[in-house]
Amino acid sequence: MFKILFLALLSLFFCSNAEAKRFQPPVLTAEFDQMAFPPLYPTFSWEPLPDSRFYQVQVVNVDKNIVVRDLLNSEALNRVTDWNPFNEKGNFYWHVRLVDKNSKPLSDWSEKQYFSVDMPVKFAAFGDSITHGGAAYIPAGQLSCQWQTYCDFPIKNLARSGDTTEMMINRFDNDVLPFRPQYLIIMAGVNDIRVGKSADSVIKNFEILRDKCLSNNITPIFCTITPMNPEKITKRGIFLTDNDWRHERELINIWIMKNRHSIDVATALTDEDGFLRADLTPDGLHPALKGKKFIGETISAYLKNNF
């Protein structure tokens, strides 16, 4: 009887072990190890395995040898964004494995990818998904999706997808001040006008952000709000109000360009009707590779000429 029980347990062990290794570990596609700085809100990404759905991501603090994040993919089969900011100095690595719907491992862990959080920084960028790197066509953790890639200066990405200017005010102390940037590039407002906010309300929020920068010895650098393409936005199912957002955007951009430090990144992306050029966007909201490259090079030239 004992022998039968032992053989049954042994069989169960080997079957479970085989189940765990039924799939090869995922291959990482995020490129934090190639960035000057990892994003404050990193998007971990990988190549999805065939016939798979659930993935587990762990982030380990190397200095303390503890797991600081344990995430399940929620956005897509090949990515998950960590919405808790990495705003403390340290060394980390992340890896991912395939799991079933009950979080049981179906593969070994992938290789480890290391990244470090350092502070202070000289230049930082503060904004929404256009700065964060978010887009439907490529995960935000890849170099080509971030305009910072095309700058000649290392820029810390402090942006967060989906942010309005009010949200940025609310997280300023927690997300900007720990890095003590000398210069803060602010590119935001498109999510405000997309949901019908007035130019006056956005300008008031920009004034608050400007004053918070100045009171903390940070030089604010405002970038004009990029346009949208309603036809493509509607096809993608993104919410857009029926108000005259082009007029509100124009009023805000006029205010932005009156600031001591301002950069016009929007005009070259705009067609004759005041919309985001169709050839520059897959979804009507986010500039794609060519647009990101233009934004990064334009900002880089301004920083080179002024600082």
C-alpha positions as CSV (number, residue, x, y, z in Angstrom):
1,M,0.0,0.0,0.0
2,F,2.8,2.4,0.9
3,K,4.6,1.6,-2.3
4,I,1.6,2.3,-4.4
5,L,1.1,5.7,-2.6
6,F,4.7,6.6,-3.1
7,L,4.6,5.8,-6.8
8,A,1.4,7.9,-7.1
9,L,3.0,10.9,-5.4
10,L,6.1,10.5,-7.5
11,S,4.1,10.4,-10.7
12,L,2.2,13.5,-9.6
13,F,5.4,15.3,-9.0
14,F,6.9,14.6,-12.4
15,C,3.6,15.3,-14.2
16,S,3.4,18.7,-12.4
17,N,7.0,19.4,-13.3
18,A,6.4,18.6,-16.9
19,E,3.3,20.8,-17.0
20,A,5.3,23.7,-15.6
21,K,7.8,23.4,-18.4
22,R,5.4,22.6,-21.2
23,F,6.1,26.0,-22.7
24,Q,9.4,27.8,-23.4
25,P,10.0,31.0,-21.3
26,P,8.8,34.2,-23.0
27,V,11.3,36.4,-24.8
28,L,11.5,39.9,-23.5
29,T,10.8,42.9,-25.8
30,A,11.0,45.8,-23.3
31,E,14.2,47.8,-23.7
32,F,14.8,49.4,-20.3
33,D,18.4,48.2,-20.3
34,Q,19.1,50.3,-23.4
35,M,17.5,53.5,-22.1
36,A,19.3,56.3,-20.3
37,F,16.7,56.0,-17.6
38,P,13.8,53.6,-17.1
39,P,10.3,55.1,-17.2
40,L,8.7,56.1,-13.8
41,Y,5.8,53.8,-14.8
42,P,7.4,51.0,-16.8
43,T,5.5,48.9,-19.3
44,F,6.9,45.3,-19.2
45,S,6.6,43.5,-22.5
46,W,7.4,40.2,-24.2
47,E,6.7,38.0,-27.2
48,P,3.5,36.1,-26.5
49,L,3.6,32.4,-26.7
50,P,1.1,30.5,-29.0
51,D,-2.2,29.4,-27.3
52,S,-1.4,31.4,-24.2
53,R,-3.2,34.1,-22.3
54,F,-1.9,34.7,-18.8
55,Y,1.5,35.9,-17.7
56,Q,3.1,36.8,-14.4
57,V,5.7,39.5,-14.0
58,Q,7.9,39.9,-11.0
59,V,10.2,42.8,-10.2
60,V,13.0,42.2,-7.7
61,N,14.9,44.8,-5.8
62,V,18.5,43.5,-6.1
63,D,19.8,45.6,-3.3
64,K,17.3,44.2,-0.8
65,N,16.8,40.8,-2.5
66,I,13.0,41.1,-2.2
67,V,10.1,40.9,-4.7
68,V,8.6,44.5,-5.0
69,R,6.1,43.8,-7.8
70,D,4.0,40.8,-8.6
71,L,1.8,41.6,-11.6
72,L,-0.5,39.7,-14.0
73,N,-0.9,41.0,-17.6
74,S,-4.1,43.0,-17.9
75,E,-3.7,45.2,-21.0
76,A,-2.8,42.6,-23.6
77,L,-1.2,39.2,-24.2
78,N,2.3,40.8,-24.4
79,R,2.4,43.6,-21.8
80,V,1.6,45.0,-18.5
81,T,2.2,48.5,-17.1
82,D,3.1,49.1,-13.5
83,W,0.9,51.9,-12.2
84,N,2.9,52.2,-9.0
85,P,5.8,54.6,-9.6
86,F,9.5,53.6,-9.2
87,N,10.4,56.8,-7.3
88,E,13.0,55.4,-5.0
89,K,16.7,54.9,-5.8
90,G,17.7,51.3,-6.3
91,N,18.7,48.4,-8.6
92,F,16.1,46.0,-10.0
93,Y,15.5,43.2,-12.4
94,W,12.3,41.9,-13.9
95,H,11.3,38.6,-15.5
96,V,8.1,37.0,-16.8
97,R,6.6,33.5,-17.1
98,L,3.5,31.9,-18.5
99,V,0.8,30.9,-16.0
100,D,-2.7,29.5,-16.2
101,K,-5.9,31.3,-15.1
102,N,-5.2,30.1,-11.5
103,S,-1.6,31.5,-11.7
104,K,0.0,28.1,-11.8
105,P,3.3,28.2,-13.7
106,L,3.3,26.8,-17.3
107,S,6.9,27.8,-18.1
108,D,10.1,28.7,-16.4
109,W,11.0,32.4,-15.8
110,S,12.4,34.3,-18.7
111,E,15.8,35.8,-18.6
112,K,16.3,38.7,-16.3
113,Q,16.4,42.3,-17.5
114,Y,18.1,44.8,-15.1
115,F,17.4,48.5,-14.6
116,S,18.4,51.1,-12.1
117,V,16.5,54.1,-10.7
118,D,18.9,57.0,-10.1
119,M,18.4,60.6,-8.9
120,P,18.8,63.5,-9.2
121,V,18.4,64.0,-13.0
122,K,19.0,67.1,-15.1
123,F,16.2,66.8,-17.6
124,A,12.8,65.1,-17.0
125,A,9.6,64.9,-19.1
126,F,6.1,65.1,-17.5
127,G,2.9,64.3,-19.4
128,D,0.5,61.8,-20.7
129,S,0.7,58.8,-23.1
130,I,2.3,60.8,-25.9
131,T,5.3,61.2,-23.6
132,H,4.9,58.0,-21.6
133,G,5.1,56.0,-24.9
134,G,1.7,54.4,-24.9
135,A,0.1,53.4,-28.1
136,A,-1.9,50.5,-29.5
137,Y,0.7,49.6,-32.0
138,I,3.8,49.1,-29.8
139,P,4.4,48.7,-26.0
140,A,5.6,51.8,-24.2
141,G,8.7,50.1,-22.9
142,Q,10.3,49.9,-26.4
143,L,12.7,52.6,-27.6
144,S,11.0,53.5,-30.8
145,C,7.8,54.4,-29.0
146,Q,9.3,57.1,-26.9
147,W,10.3,60.5,-28.2
148,Q,13.1,60.7,-25.6
149,T,14.9,58.1,-27.7
150,Y,15.5,60.8,-30.4
151,C,17.0,63.4,-28.1
152,D,20.7,64.0,-27.7
153,F,20.2,64.4,-23.9
154,P,19.2,61.7,-21.4
155,I,15.7,62.6,-20.2
156,K,13.9,60.9,-17.4
157,N,10.3,59.8,-18.4
158,L,7.9,60.8,-15.6
159,A,4.8,60.6,-17.8
160,R,1.7,58.5,-17.2
161,S,-0.8,57.4,-19.9
162,G,-4.3,58.8,-19.5
163,D,-3.3,61.8,-17.4
164,T,-5.1,65.1,-17.5
165,T,-3.4,68.3,-16.3
166,E,-5.3,68.0,-13.0
167,M,-3.9,64.5,-12.5
168,M,-0.4,65.8,-13.1
169,I,-0.8,68.4,-10.5
170,N,-2.0,65.8,-8.0
171,R,1.1,63.6,-8.5
172,F,3.7,66.3,-9.0
173,D,5.1,66.1,-5.4
174,N,5.3,62.3,-5.4
175,D,6.5,61.7,-9.0
176,V,8.6,64.8,-9.9
177,L,10.2,66.1,-6.7
178,P,12.1,62.9,-5.7
179,F,14.1,63.2,-9.0
180,R,15.0,66.9,-8.4
181,P,15.2,67.8,-12.1
182,Q,16.7,71.1,-13.1
183,Y,14.5,71.2,-16.2
184,L,11.0,69.8,-16.6
185,I,9.6,69.3,-20.1
186,I,5.8,69.5,-19.8
187,M,3.7,68.1,-22.7
188,A,0.0,67.6,-21.8
189,G,-3.5,68.8,-22.3
190,V,-4.7,66.6,-25.1
191,N,-6.7,64.4,-22.7
192,D,-8.3,67.5,-21.2
193,I,-9.6,68.9,-24.5
194,R,-10.5,65.4,-25.7
195,V,-13.2,65.2,-22.9
196,G,-14.4,68.8,-23.3
197,K,-12.3,70.8,-20.8
198,S,-12.1,74.5,-21.6
199,A,-8.9,76.3,-22.5
200,D,-9.2,78.4,-19.4
201,S,-9.3,75.4,-17.1
202,V,-6.2,73.8,-18.8
203,I,-4.3,77.1,-18.7
204,K,-5.0,77.5,-14.9
205,N,-3.6,74.0,-14.4
206,F,-0.5,74.8,-16.4
207,E,-0.1,77.9,-14.3
208,I,-0.2,75.7,-11.1
209,L,2.4,73.4,-12.6
210,R,4.6,76.3,-13.6
211,D,4.5,77.8,-10.1
212,K,5.2,74.4,-8.5
213,C,8.2,74.1,-10.7
214,L,9.5,77.5,-9.9
215,S,9.0,77.1,-6.2
216,N,11.2,74.0,-6.3
217,N,14.0,75.6,-8.5
218,I,12.9,73.7,-11.6
219,T,12.8,75.4,-15.0
220,P,9.5,74.5,-16.7
221,I,9.6,74.0,-20.5
222,F,6.1,73.8,-22.1
223,C,5.4,72.0,-25.4
224,T,2.4,72.7,-27.5
225,I,-0.6,70.3,-27.5
226,T,-0.6,68.0,-30.4
227,P,-3.8,67.7,-32.5
228,M,-6.1,64.7,-32.9
229,N,-7.6,63.0,-35.9
230,P,-11.3,62.4,-35.2
231,E,-11.9,60.0,-38.0
232,K,-9.2,57.6,-36.8
233,I,-10.1,58.1,-33.2
234,T,-13.7,57.1,-33.8
235,K,-12.6,54.0,-35.6
236,R,-10.5,53.0,-32.6
237,G,-13.3,53.6,-30.2
238,I,-11.5,56.3,-28.2
239,F,-13.8,58.8,-26.5
240,L,-14.0,62.3,-28.1
241,T,-16.5,65.0,-27.3
242,D,-18.2,67.0,-30.0
243,N,-17.0,70.4,-28.7
244,D,-14.7,72.5,-30.8
245,W,-11.5,71.2,-29.3
246,R,-9.4,72.7,-32.1
247,H,-10.3,76.2,-30.9
248,E,-9.6,75.3,-27.3
249,R,-6.3,73.8,-28.3
250,E,-5.3,76.9,-30.2
251,L,-6.0,79.1,-27.2
252,I,-3.9,76.9,-25.0
253,N,-1.0,76.8,-27.4
254,I,-1.0,80.6,-27.7
255,W,-0.6,80.7,-23.9
256,I,2.1,78.1,-24.0
257,M,4.2,79.9,-26.6
258,K,4.1,83.1,-24.5
259,N,6.1,81.4,-21.8
260,R,9.8,82.0,-21.3
261,H,10.6,78.4,-22.4
262,S,8.2,76.8,-24.9
263,I,8.6,74.5,-27.8
264,D,6.2,74.1,-30.8
265,V,6.0,70.4,-31.5
266,A,2.4,70.5,-32.9
267,T,2.4,72.7,-36.0
268,A,4.4,70.2,-38.1
269,L,2.1,67.4,-37.1
270,T,-1.1,69.3,-38.1
271,D,-2.8,69.1,-41.5
272,E,-4.6,71.9,-43.3
273,D,-7.9,71.2,-41.4
274,G,-6.2,71.4,-38.0
275,F,-6.2,67.6,-37.4
276,L,-3.3,65.3,-36.6
277,R,-1.9,64.2,-40.0
278,A,-3.3,60.8,-41.0
279,D,0.1,59.5,-42.1
280,L,1.6,60.1,-38.6
281,T,-0.9,58.2,-36.4
282,P,-2.5,54.8,-36.3
283,D,-5.2,55.7,-33.8
284,G,-5.9,59.4,-34.3
285,L,-4.4,60.3,-30.9
286,H,-0.8,59.1,-30.6
287,P,1.9,60.2,-33.1
288,A,3.7,57.1,-34.5
289,L,7.4,56.6,-35.2
290,K,7.8,59.4,-37.6
291,G,5.9,61.8,-35.3
292,K,7.8,60.7,-32.2
293,K,11.1,61.2,-34.0
294,F,10.1,64.7,-35.0
295,I,9.0,65.6,-31.4
296,G,12.2,64.2,-29.9
297,E,14.5,65.9,-32.4
298,T,12.7,69.3,-32.0
299,I,12.9,69.1,-28.2
300,S,16.6,68.1,-28.5
301,A,17.4,71.1,-30.7
302,Y,15.7,73.5,-28.3
303,L,17.6,72.1,-25.3
304,K,20.9,72.2,-27.2
305,N,20.3,75.9,-28.2
306,N,19.1,77.1,-24.8
307,F,20.8,75.0,-22.1
